[in-house]
Amino acid sequence: MTSDRRLSLLTLSDLPDGVRRPAYDPAAVTAGIVHLGVGAFHRAHQAVTLDDLLASDPQWGIVGASLRRADMRDALARQDNLYTVAVRSGEGTGLRVVGSIKAIHVAPENPEALLAAMCDPAIRIVSLTVTEKGYCHDPATGNLNPAHPDIVADLAHPRAPTSAPGLLVEALRRRHEANVVPFTVMPCDNLPANGPTVHRIIVQYAGLLNDALASFVENDVAVAGTMVDRIVPATTEADIAEIDAALGLGDAWPVVTEPFTQWVIEDRFPTGRPRFEAAGAEMVADVEPYERMKLRMLNGSHSTLAYLGYLAGYETVSRAMADPAYERLVREMMSEEIMPTLEMPGSDLGGYRDALIQRFHNPALKHRTWQIAMDGSQKLPQRFLGTVRDRLAAGAPIDRLALGIAGWMRYVTGIDEAGGAIDVRDPLAARLKAIGAEAGRDPERLAAGYLGVPEVFGRDLSHDPAFAGPVTRALASLLDKGAAATVQSYAK
């Protein structure tokens, strides 16, 4: 089946005593969930939670799907879909082997095989971690973007889709036609109100096909919103070598993460669900307040550290946090600009802030600022702009938030502070770079150019001097003094 020196079902018994292994027979697990977007985050978060539950209820294994590439499928297939999770903190590293993933499909290779799995009556949940851009929507409005290339392609071939909205709707259509009850859709990405947002997106996609299908999706398909939280850096070659040495076996693609994990889930599963709460998840009636808290406090701070840290030459979040000015900036941004916009009765926002600061300091995690900086045009509306709009409506200052946004603008010019190239990974990268090239180092022209991108800032903020003014001033300082000196001037 596999090499006797590779992690596999045959070599589980060869693992050192200190490595935690599945408390069940992975071969006896059956699938109840299809997950779209099997990446590092899913394997360090949802798949671990399910792994904790399978000993008592083995019907909730996962059939995974990659919507782009085959590398994850190919890596894990050689080891019976087992993989290692390395949990790192300042006290050391703990290892566990996870067996909750049964198989992985690659949508572009064989969409029919993935759709067949999604239509299996045993599948009662389809979950997603496809990143913000995977929903093919307009982040500024939360609506489906019908001009998105993936949506255009799926509408031309709706029976063989490859986008997340197309796959969901086609599988739901087939189940409905076959009199199989619809699965519950469970998005696990950082979208504001991700349940209602994803429901709206798939209803809108279905409406582009026919009205009856749209009505069915709108009225009969449950969408369970979630809030997910765990920091998961990209796995490096050094990580793989270290983990292989500790296992005494080869693992082609382990994941590295922090001790903290959180999952808040709306309890909307008409056809059944695992006992998520038995593995530490929190089941609630409305997840939106938790989503808002996490998007604004954790993700907004993370992006601020990513852009301003990268520009200052800090490769990782923990390295940026070792600069006292950067720590003060994010602490003050959370305390004075973000927390006042959150209504969380009974929640200790100060305690949550302090826990985030501690997590950002974790030196063992090595979360690269460049990785967090990816896809900023998709992330800014969720992570910053809701807070900004609330602050402006209250007539309150936004100086630190504006600095984080200006950091993104400076970053996406594609030129760092030494004049070198920045590898900007973003769906709008070429357009953003062109705006930067045309404006040069004129902060007013540069800010106006980026604020004129409606997919990010909508139609309101670009014309609001209470927003444009602080952003332009922050951008001018970044261009003139650089990120480190600017952060020092903004942090008390």
C-alpha positions as CSV (number, residue, x, y, z in Angstrom):
1,M,0.0,0.0,0.0
2,T,2.7,2.5,1.1
3,S,6.3,2.6,2.0
4,D,7.0,1.2,5.4
5,R,9.0,4.3,6.2
6,R,6.0,6.6,5.4
7,L,3.2,7.5,7.7
8,S,0.3,5.2,6.8
9,L,-2.3,2.9,8.3
10,L,0.4,0.2,8.3
11,T,2.9,2.2,10.2
12,L,0.7,3.8,12.8
13,S,2.0,1.3,15.4
14,D,5.6,2.4,14.6
15,L,5.0,5.9,16.0
16,P,6.9,7.0,19.1
17,D,4.9,6.8,22.3
18,G,4.7,10.6,22.7
19,V,2.8,11.0,19.4
20,R,-1.0,11.0,19.7
21,R,-2.7,8.8,17.2
22,P,-6.4,8.2,16.2
23,A,-8.4,6.6,19.0
24,Y,-10.4,4.7,16.4
25,D,-9.8,2.5,13.4
26,P,-9.5,5.0,10.4
27,A,-10.5,2.2,8.0
28,A,-13.8,1.8,9.8
29,V,-14.8,5.5,9.5
30,T,-17.6,6.4,6.9
31,A,-18.1,9.8,5.4
32,G,-20.8,12.2,6.5
33,I,-19.2,15.5,5.4
34,V,-17.8,16.8,2.2
35,H,-15.3,19.7,2.7
36,L,-14.5,22.1,-0.2
37,G,-11.0,23.6,0.2
38,V,-8.8,21.1,1.9
39,G,-5.9,23.3,2.9
40,A,-3.7,23.8,6.0
41,F,-6.4,25.6,7.9
42,H,-9.1,23.0,7.5
43,R,-6.6,20.2,8.4
44,A,-5.5,22.0,11.6
45,H,-9.1,23.1,12.6
46,Q,-12.3,21.3,11.5
47,A,-10.6,18.0,10.7
48,V,-9.0,17.9,14.2
49,T,-12.4,18.5,15.8
50,L,-13.9,15.7,13.8
51,D,-11.0,13.5,14.7
52,D,-11.8,14.0,18.3
53,L,-15.4,12.7,17.7
54,L,-14.9,9.7,15.5
55,A,-14.2,7.2,18.3
56,S,-17.7,7.7,19.6
57,D,-19.5,8.3,16.3
58,P,-17.5,7.1,13.2
59,Q,-20.1,8.2,10.6
60,W,-18.7,11.7,10.3
61,G,-15.5,11.2,8.3
62,I,-14.6,13.8,5.7
63,V,-14.4,13.6,1.9
64,G,-12.2,16.5,1.0
65,A,-12.0,18.5,-2.3
66,S,-9.4,20.8,-3.8
67,L,-10.9,23.3,-6.1
68,R,-7.6,24.2,-7.8
69,R,-4.6,21.8,-7.6
70,A,-3.9,18.1,-7.1
71,D,-0.8,18.5,-4.8
72,M,-2.6,18.0,-1.5
73,R,-4.5,14.9,-2.9
74,D,-1.3,13.4,-4.3
75,A,0.7,14.0,-1.1
76,L,-1.9,12.5,1.3
77,A,-3.0,9.6,-0.9
78,R,0.4,8.1,-0.5
79,Q,-0.1,7.9,3.2
80,D,-3.8,6.8,3.4
81,N,-4.8,10.4,4.0
82,L,-3.2,10.5,7.4
83,Y,-1.2,13.5,8.4
84,T,0.5,15.1,11.4
85,V,-0.6,18.2,13.3
86,A,2.3,19.9,15.1
87,V,1.0,22.2,17.9
88,R,3.7,24.7,18.8
89,S,4.1,27.1,21.7
90,G,6.9,28.5,23.7
91,E,6.9,25.4,25.8
92,G,7.6,23.0,22.9
93,T,5.8,21.0,20.2
94,G,3.1,18.3,20.5
95,L,2.4,15.9,17.7
96,R,-0.8,14.1,16.8
97,V,-1.8,12.1,13.7
98,V,-5.2,12.8,12.3
99,G,-7.3,10.3,10.4
100,S,-10.6,12.0,9.8
101,I,-10.1,12.6,6.0
102,K,-11.2,9.6,4.0
103,A,-10.4,10.8,0.5
104,I,-9.7,13.9,-1.5
105,H,-11.1,14.9,-4.9
106,V,-9.7,17.5,-7.3
107,A,-12.5,19.4,-8.9
108,P,-10.9,20.5,-12.1
109,E,-9.7,17.0,-12.9
110,N,-13.0,15.2,-12.3
111,P,-15.9,17.4,-11.2
112,E,-18.3,14.5,-11.7
113,A,-16.6,12.4,-9.0
114,L,-16.8,15.3,-6.5
115,L,-20.5,15.9,-7.4
116,A,-21.2,12.2,-6.9
117,A,-19.7,12.4,-3.5
118,M,-21.8,15.5,-2.6
119,C,-24.9,13.8,-3.8
120,D,-24.4,10.7,-1.6
121,P,-27.4,10.5,0.8
122,A,-24.9,9.8,3.6
123,I,-23.4,13.3,3.2
124,R,-25.4,15.6,5.4
125,I,-23.0,18.6,5.6
126,V,-20.9,20.3,3.0
127,S,-18.4,22.6,4.7
128,L,-16.0,25.1,3.1
129,T,-12.7,26.9,3.6
130,V,-12.1,28.3,0.2
131,T,-10.8,31.8,1.4
132,E,-12.7,35.0,0.8
133,K,-12.0,35.0,-2.9
134,G,-13.3,31.5,-3.4
135,Y,-16.9,32.6,-3.1
136,C,-16.7,34.6,-6.4
137,H,-18.4,37.6,-4.8
138,D,-18.0,41.3,-4.5
139,P,-16.5,41.8,-1.0
140,A,-17.8,45.4,-0.8
141,T,-21.4,44.3,-1.2
142,G,-21.5,40.6,-0.3
143,N,-23.2,39.8,-3.6
144,L,-22.2,37.2,-6.2
145,N,-20.1,38.7,-9.0
146,P,-21.7,37.3,-12.2
147,A,-18.7,38.5,-14.2
148,H,-16.2,36.5,-12.2
149,P,-14.4,34.2,-14.7
150,D,-15.2,31.1,-12.7
151,I,-18.9,32.0,-12.6
152,V,-18.9,32.8,-16.3
153,A,-17.3,29.4,-17.0
154,D,-19.8,27.5,-14.7
155,L,-22.8,29.2,-16.2
156,A,-21.6,28.0,-19.6
157,H,-21.3,24.5,-18.3
158,P,-23.5,24.3,-15.2
159,R,-23.5,20.5,-15.0
160,A,-19.7,20.4,-14.7
161,P,-18.9,23.4,-12.4
162,T,-15.6,24.0,-10.6
163,S,-16.3,27.1,-8.5
164,A,-17.6,26.7,-4.9
165,P,-21.0,28.4,-5.7
166,G,-21.4,26.3,-8.9
167,L,-20.6,23.0,-7.1
168,L,-22.9,23.7,-4.2
169,V,-25.9,24.6,-6.4
170,E,-25.4,21.7,-8.9
171,A,-25.1,19.2,-6.1
172,L,-28.2,20.6,-4.5
173,R,-30.1,20.5,-7.8
174,R,-29.2,16.9,-8.4
175,R,-30.2,15.9,-4.9
176,H,-33.5,17.7,-5.2
177,E,-34.1,16.0,-8.6
178,A,-33.4,12.6,-7.0
179,N,-35.6,13.3,-4.0
180,V,-32.6,13.3,-1.6
181,V,-32.8,15.8,1.2
182,P,-30.4,18.8,0.8
183,F,-27.2,18.9,2.8
184,T,-26.5,21.7,5.2
185,V,-24.0,24.2,3.9
186,M,-21.4,25.2,6.5
187,P,-19.0,28.0,5.5
188,C,-15.9,28.3,7.7
189,D,-14.3,31.4,6.1
190,N,-13.7,34.9,7.3
191,L,-16.8,36.6,5.8
192,P,-19.1,38.9,7.7
193,A,-22.3,37.0,8.5
194,N,-20.9,34.1,6.5
195,G,-24.1,32.1,6.8
196,P,-26.4,34.7,5.3
197,T,-23.7,35.9,2.9
198,V,-23.1,32.4,1.5
199,H,-26.9,31.6,1.4
200,R,-27.4,34.8,-0.7
201,I,-24.5,34.0,-3.0
202,I,-25.8,30.5,-3.9
203,V,-29.4,31.8,-4.2
204,Q,-28.1,34.4,-6.6
205,Y,-26.1,31.8,-8.6
206,A,-29.1,29.5,-8.8
207,G,-31.2,32.5,-10.0
208,L,-28.9,32.8,-13.0
209,L,-29.9,29.3,-14.0
210,N,-33.6,29.3,-13.3
211,D,-36.2,30.8,-10.8
212,A,-37.4,27.4,-9.5
213,L,-33.9,26.3,-8.5
214,A,-33.4,29.7,-6.8
215,S,-36.6,29.3,-4.8
216,F,-35.6,25.8,-3.7
217,V,-32.2,26.9,-2.5
218,E,-33.6,30.0,-0.8
219,N,-36.4,28.1,1.0
220,D,-35.2,24.6,1.6
221,V,-31.4,24.7,2.1
222,A,-30.0,25.3,5.5
223,V,-26.8,27.3,5.9
224,A,-25.0,27.2,9.3
225,G,-22.8,30.2,9.9
226,T,-19.6,29.7,11.8
227,M,-16.7,31.6,13.4
228,V,-13.4,29.8,13.2
229,D,-10.2,30.8,14.9
230,R,-6.7,29.2,14.8
231,I,-3.5,30.5,13.5
232,V,-2.0,28.2,10.9
233,P,1.2,29.2,9.1
234,A,2.2,27.7,5.8
235,T,4.2,24.5,6.3
236,T,7.9,24.9,5.4
237,E,10.5,22.3,4.4
238,A,12.2,22.9,7.7
239,D,8.9,22.0,9.4
240,I,8.6,18.8,7.4
241,A,12.1,17.8,8.2
242,E,11.7,18.4,12.0
243,I,8.4,16.5,12.1
244,D,9.7,13.6,10.1
245,A,12.6,13.3,12.5
246,A,10.3,13.3,15.5
247,L,8.0,10.7,13.9
248,G,10.7,8.4,12.6
249,L,8.5,8.3,9.5
250,G,7.9,10.5,6.4
251,D,4.9,12.8,6.3
252,A,4.7,14.6,3.0
253,W,2.5,17.5,4.2
254,P,2.0,18.0,8.0
255,V,0.5,21.2,9.4
256,V,1.8,23.5,12.1
257,T,-0.5,25.4,14.4
258,E,-0.9,27.1,17.8
259,P,-2.5,25.6,21.0
260,F,-5.5,27.9,20.8
261,T,-8.5,26.8,18.7
262,Q,-12.1,28.1,18.6
263,W,-15.2,27.1,16.6
264,V,-18.6,28.7,17.1
265,I,-21.4,27.2,15.0
266,E,-25.0,28.1,14.4
267,D,-27.1,25.1,15.2
268,R,-28.9,24.7,11.9
269,F,-28.6,21.1,10.8
270,P,-32.1,19.7,9.9
271,T,-30.7,16.4,8.7
272,G,-28.3,15.8,11.7
273,R,-24.8,16.7,12.7
274,P,-21.9,15.5,14.8
275,R,-21.8,16.4,18.5
276,F,-19.4,19.2,17.8
277,E,-19.8,20.5,21.3
278,A,-18.3,17.3,22.7
279,A,-15.0,18.4,21.1
280,G,-15.2,21.9,22.4
281,A,-17.2,23.8,19.7
282,E,-19.8,26.2,20.9
283,M,-23.3,25.8,19.4
284,V,-25.2,29.1,19.2
285,A,-28.4,30.5,17.7
286,D,-26.6,33.5,16.1
287,V,-22.9,33.5,15.3
288,E,-22.7,37.0,13.9
289,P,-21.5,38.8,17.1
290,Y,-18.6,36.3,17.4
291,E,-17.7,36.6,13.7
292,R,-17.6,40.4,14.0
293,M,-15.5,40.3,17.1
294,K,-13.0,37.9,15.5
295,L,-12.8,39.6,12.1
296,R,-12.3,43.1,13.6
297,M,-10.0,42.3,16.5
298,L,-7.9,39.3,15.4
299,N,-8.0,39.6,11.6
300,G,-7.9,43.4,11.5
301,S,-4.9,43.4,13.8
302,H,-3.3,40.5,11.9
303,S,-3.5,42.4,8.6
304,T,-2.2,45.6,10.2
305,L,0.8,43.7,11.5
306,A,1.2,41.9,8.1
307,Y,1.4,45.1,6.0
308,L,3.3,47.3,8.3
309,G,5.5,44.5,9.6
310,Y,6.5,43.4,6.1
311,L,7.3,46.9,5.0
312,A,9.6,47.3,8.0
313,G,11.4,44.1,7.2
314,Y,9.8,41.9,9.9
315,E,9.3,38.4,8.3
316,T,7.0,37.0,11.0
317,V,4.2,38.3,13.2
318,S,6.1,37.5,16.4
319,R,9.1,39.4,15.1
320,A,6.9,42.5,14.5
321,M,5.3,42.1,17.9
322,A,8.8,42.1,19.5
323,D,9.0,45.8,18.4
324,P,7.3,47.6,21.4
325,A,5.7,50.2,19.0
326,Y,4.0,47.5,17.0
327,E,2.6,45.9,20.1
328,R,1.3,49.2,21.4
329,L,-0.2,50.0,18.0
330,V,-2.3,46.9,17.8
331,R,-3.3,47.0,21.5
332,E,-4.4,50.6,21.2
333,M,-6.2,49.9,17.9
334,M,-8.2,47.1,19.5
335,S,-8.9,49.0,22.8
336,E,-9.7,52.4,21.4
337,E,-11.0,51.9,17.9
338,I,-12.3,48.4,17.5
339,M,-13.7,47.3,20.9
340,P,-16.1,50.3,21.2
341,T,-17.8,49.1,18.0
342,L,-18.6,45.7,19.4
343,E,-21.7,44.8,21.4
344,M,-20.9,41.5,23.2
345,P,-22.8,41.4,26.5
346,G,-21.2,39.0,28.8
347,S,-18.0,38.7,26.8
348,D,-14.7,39.8,28.2
349,L,-13.3,41.8,25.2
350,G,-10.3,43.0,27.2
351,G,-9.5,39.4,28.0
352,Y,-9.9,38.4,24.4
353,R,-7.6,41.3,23.4
354,D,-4.9,40.2,25.8
355,A,-5.1,36.6,24.6
356,L,-4.7,37.8,21.0
357,I,-1.6,39.8,22.0
358,Q,-0.1,36.7,23.7
359,R,-0.9,34.6,20.6
360,F,0.7,37.1,18.3
361,H,3.9,36.9,20.4
362,N,4.2,33.1,20.0
363,P,7.8,32.8,18.8
364,A,7.4,29.1,17.8
365,L,4.7,29.8,15.2
366,K,6.7,31.8,12.6
367,H,3.6,33.1,10.8
368,R,4.9,35.0,7.9
369,T,3.7,38.5,7.3
370,W,3.8,37.9,3.6
371,Q,1.4,35.0,3.9
372,I,-1.1,37.0,5.9
373,A,-0.8,39.9,3.4
374,M,-2.2,37.8,0.5
375,D,-5.5,38.7,-1.1
376,G,-5.9,42.0,0.8
377,S,-8.5,43.4,-1.7
378,Q,-10.8,40.6,-0.6
379,K,-9.9,40.9,3.1
380,L,-10.1,44.7,3.8
381,P,-13.9,45.0,3.5
382,Q,-14.3,42.3,6.2
383,R,-11.4,43.1,8.5
384,F,-11.4,46.9,8.5
385,L,-14.2,48.7,6.7
386,G,-17.1,47.7,8.9
387,T,-15.3,49.0,11.9
388,V,-14.4,52.2,10.0
389,R,-18.0,52.8,9.0
390,D,-19.2,52.3,12.6
391,R,-16.5,54.7,13.8
392,L,-17.3,57.4,11.2
393,A,-21.1,57.1,12.0
394,A,-20.2,57.8,15.6
395,G,-18.0,60.7,14.7
396,A,-15.0,58.9,16.3
397,P,-11.4,58.9,15.1
398,I,-10.0,56.1,12.9
399,D,-6.3,57.0,12.9
400,R,-4.9,53.5,13.6
401,L,-7.4,51.8,11.4
402,A,-6.4,54.2,8.6
403,L,-2.8,53.4,9.2
404,G,-3.5,49.7,8.6
405,I,-5.4,50.5,5.4
406,A,-2.6,52.8,4.3
407,G,-0.1,50.0,5.0
408,W,-2.1,47.8,2.5
409,M,-2.0,50.6,-0.1
410,R,1.8,51.0,0.3
411,Y,2.3,47.2,0.1
412,V,0.3,46.7,-3.1
413,T,2.3,49.2,-5.0
414,G,4.6,46.2,-5.4
415,I,7.8,48.2,-4.4
416,D,9.3,47.8,-0.9
417,E,11.1,50.5,1.1
418,A,14.4,49.6,-0.4
419,G,13.1,49.8,-3.9
420,G,12.8,46.0,-4.4
421,A,9.9,44.1,-5.8
422,I,7.1,42.8,-3.5
423,D,5.5,39.6,-4.6
424,V,1.9,40.8,-4.3
425,R,-0.6,37.9,-4.4
426,D,-4.1,39.3,-4.9
427,P,-6.9,38.8,-7.5
428,L,-6.5,42.5,-8.3
429,A,-2.7,42.6,-8.2
430,A,-2.1,43.8,-11.7
431,R,-4.7,46.6,-11.4
432,L,-3.4,47.7,-8.0
433,K,0.2,47.8,-9.2
434,A,-0.8,49.9,-12.2
435,I,-2.6,52.4,-10.0
436,G,0.6,52.6,-7.9
437,A,2.8,53.1,-11.0
438,E,0.6,55.9,-12.3
439,A,0.4,57.7,-9.0
440,G,4.1,57.3,-8.1
441,R,5.0,58.6,-4.6
442,D,2.3,61.3,-4.5
443,P,0.2,60.2,-1.4
444,E,-2.9,62.1,-2.5
445,R,-2.9,60.6,-6.0
446,L,-2.0,57.2,-4.6
447,A,-4.7,57.2,-2.0
448,A,-7.3,58.5,-4.4
449,G,-6.4,55.8,-6.9
450,Y,-6.8,53.0,-4.4
451,L,-9.9,54.5,-2.8
452,G,-11.5,54.5,-6.2
453,V,-11.5,50.7,-6.4
454,P,-15.2,50.0,-5.7
455,E,-14.7,46.3,-5.1
456,V,-12.8,47.2,-2.0
457,F,-14.2,50.5,-0.7
458,G,-17.7,50.6,-2.2
459,R,-19.1,53.9,-3.4
460,D,-19.3,55.7,0.0
461,L,-15.9,55.7,1.6
462,S,-14.0,57.0,-1.4
463,H,-15.9,60.3,-1.3
464,D,-15.8,60.7,2.5
465,P,-13.2,63.2,3.6
466,A,-13.4,61.9,7.2
467,F,-12.0,58.6,5.8
468,A,-9.8,59.7,2.9
469,G,-8.1,62.3,5.0
470,P,-6.6,60.0,7.7
471,V,-5.7,57.4,5.2
472,T,-3.9,59.9,3.0
473,R,-2.0,61.3,5.9
474,A,-0.9,57.8,7.1
475,L,0.1,56.9,3.5
476,A,2.2,60.1,3.3
477,S,4.0,59.2,6.4
478,L,4.7,55.7,5.2
479,L,6.1,57.1,2.0
480,D,8.2,59.7,3.7
481,K,9.4,58.1,6.9
482,G,8.9,54.4,6.3
483,A,6.8,51.9,8.3
484,A,8.8,51.5,11.5
485,A,9.1,55.2,12.1
486,T,5.4,55.8,11.2
487,V,4.3,53.1,13.6
488,Q,6.4,54.6,16.3
489,S,4.7,58.0,15.7
490,Y,1.2,56.5,15.9
491,A,1.8,54.3,19.0
492,K,1.5,56.2,22.2
